[in-house]
Amino acid sequence: MFEFIRLQYRMGRIDAAQVRAFAPKYITAEQAEEIVGGESL
């Protein structure tokens, strides 16, 4: 699931807030921050 979310973010289909919303159900908070690169809202 991590890879899928990462790809969707890179393609611009989801934004940083949506990536963070997937934690903790699908990915960990650390993985969410890794995907968005520590980008703040």
C-alpha positions in Angstrom: 0.0 0.0 0.0 2.9 2.3 0.7 4.2 2.1 -2.8 0.7 2.7 -4.3 0.1 5.8 -2.1 3.6 7.1 -3.0 3.0 6.8 -6.7 -0.4 8.5 -6.4 1.2 11.4 -4.6 4.0 11.7 -7.2 1.4 11.7 -10.0 -0.5 14.5 -8.3 -3.7 12.5 -7.8 -3.6 13.0 -4.0 -2.1 15.8 -1.9 -0.1 15.8 1.3 -3.1 16.1 3.5 -4.6 13.0 1.9 -1.4 11.1 2.3 -1.4 11.9 6.0 -5.0 10.9 6.3 -4.1 7.3 5.3 -2.1 6.9 8.5 -2.5 4.8 10.6 -5.0 2.7 8.7 -2.9 1.9 5.6 0.6 3.3 6.3 2.4 4.5 9.4 2.8 8.2 10.2 6.5 7.9 9.4 5.8 6.5 6.0 3.4 9.3 5.3 6.1 11.9 6.1 8.6 10.0 4.0 6.2 10.2 1.0 5.5 13.9 1.4 9.1 14.7 2.3 8.3 16.6 5.5 6.2 19.1 3.5 4.1 21.2 5.9 0.4 21.9 5.3 
